[in-house]
Amino acid sequence: MSPDIAALAEAPIIVNVVDSKRVAAQQPKAIKLRKLLQAQIQFAHVNVVNKQDELTNNEKDFVNGYISKMNSTSPIIQAAFGRLENELSFNKKHEVQIHRQSAHAKNDFHIHTFVYHFKRPINRTAFNHWLESIRSTIYRIKGYVPFDDQEALTEIQVSFGIPDYCPITGKHEPLLVFIGQDLNTEQLKRQLSEL
């Protein structure tokens, strides 16, 4: 979600598309990339398993089992060529509805977003220490941070607990968007205001 529109948007529903051929082949081998792909499966509201038509029955069982182990609450939707076998819809309570011929499945997830608006520049070192201390239930942070050691905002993306910083130009609102499970927004507000 772009930080520029976060204040206007509802909390996102995370639909992850899984490349079943790669999972069946147990790729990628790079640890960081494999962990990122596992995190995407783990925190998705729905996992869409693409390229099912290219797998054997044993490979399908392996892929579906792999996904279920990491995320037992998300529905697994089969797809081929990006076409879903069932229709999906979502309501404002983040309930996923899978439309089959006569069945409806609902799963309530506790993924929320929170937008923090900066009122003043903050100390970069204090921010980095704070990032290291936050809970692991915050899955993603993205936004524009006003640091007191530079005039321009810094774009930040935190995924998997690893921050990526990039100085930016142009007009952006200084804010951070958090995506996580059962976010304690009052604690986040307090901690950020104290930086």
N, C-alpha and C positions, 0 to 999 in steps of 0.2 A: 504494500500500500504506500503510495507516495505521501510523504509528510505534508505536502502542500494541500492535500485534500482530506487528510485524516480527521480534522475537526468536523468536517461535513458528512462523513461517512459513518455507517453503522459498523459494528464489529465484524470482522471478516469471517467467512467460513472457509476453511482450508481444504481444498480438493487437491490431492497429490496424484500425479500420473506416474505410475511405476513402469519402467521398461522391463517387462517380464523376461526378455531374452538375456539382459545383463544380470538380473537376479538369478536366473536359472544357471548361468555360467559362473556365478559367484564373482562377478566383476563389480565395481572396479577393485583393483588390488591395492591402490593407494589408500592408506589408513584414513587420512583426513577426509578424502572424498567419500569413502565408504561410511564413515561416521556421519557425514552430512546427509547422505542418502537415507541412512537409518533414522536420523532425527526427523527427516521429512515424513517418513512412513509413520513414525511414532506419534507425531503431533498433528496428523491430518484428521479432519472430521470424516473424510471419505478417501479411500485409496482406490483409484481406478487402475486396473492392471491391464495395460495395453499389450498388443502383439500376442494375445492368447492363442490365436490361430496358428502361430508358428511353433507352439510347444507340444511335446508329447504329453500324455496323461500323467506320467510320473513327474515331469517338469512342472506341470500345472499344480500338482499336489504339493511339490516342494515350495514353489513360489507362494501359494496361498498360505501354507503353513508358516513360512518365514514371515510374512506380513502379519498373520494372526498372532505370532509370538511377540512381535514388537508392539502391536496395537490391537488388543483384543476387543476394543469397543467400536472401532470404525468399521463400517460396512466395506466389503470388498466387492467392487463392481468390475465385471469382466468387459474387455473391449478389444476390438480388432480394427485396425486402421483408424483408431480414434473414435470409433462408433461404439456407444454404450449399449449393453444388452438390455438395460432398464433405464427408465427416465428418473431423473433426480429432481427434487425441489427442496427448498429450504424455507423455514419460517423465521420470524424475528427472534425466536427463542433459541435459535441455532439447532433446531431439530432437523435432522436429515430424513427426508421421506423418499423411499425407494418405491417407485410405482411399478408393480408387476401386475399380472392379470387380475389377481384377486387379493393381493396382500399389501399391507403397508408396514414398513419397519421404521420406528422412531428411535433415535438415539440422542440423548441430551448431553451436550458437551459443555465443559466449563472453560472454554477458551474465550478470553476477553481482550479488549484493547483498552489502552489508556493513553491520552495525549497530555503531555506536560508542556506548558508554554513558559519559556524563560523570560524573566523580567529584567535580568542583568547578566553581564558576562560572568563566567565562573572560572575557577582555577583548574587548569588542565591536569595537574598532578593529583589533586583531590578527586577529580572526576574519574581518573584512571583507577585510583584506589577503590573508589565506590563501585566501579564496574566489576572489579575483582571480588567484591564482597556480596553482590546481589544473589538472590536465590536462583536455583537452577530451573524453576518453573517459569522463568521469563525466557521465552524461546527466541524472540527477535526484538531488536531495538533498531530504529531507523529515524534519522532526523538531521537537524541542523543545529549545531551547538555554538554558542558565542563564548569563545575562550578569551580570558583577559590578557593573553599574551600576543594577540593579533587582532587586526581590525575586521577582516573578513570572517564569515561563518565557516565552520568546518562541517562537512557532511560526514555523518558517522553511520555505519551499519554494523550491528553486532549480531552475529549468527554463531550459534554453538559456543557462546562465551568468548569469541574472538572478535575484537573490534577492528574495523577497517576505517581509516580516516582519509579524507580527501578534501583539500581546500576548494571552495567553490566561489564562483562569481555570480552576480545576478541578485535579484531581490527574492529573498525567501524569509519566511517567518521562523524565528528561532524556537524550535520545538523538538520534542522527541515523541515518537510513537512506540508504545510497548505492546507486544503480543505475548500473552502468557496464560497460564492456567491459574485461576482463582487469584488474580492480582490484588495485592493490598495497596489500593491507590492512595490511601491516606498516608501510609508509610513512605511510599515512593515520593509523594509531594513533599513531605517533611524532609526526607533525606536530600532531595535535589535542591530544595530551598536553602539548606544549610551549607551547600558547597561553596 
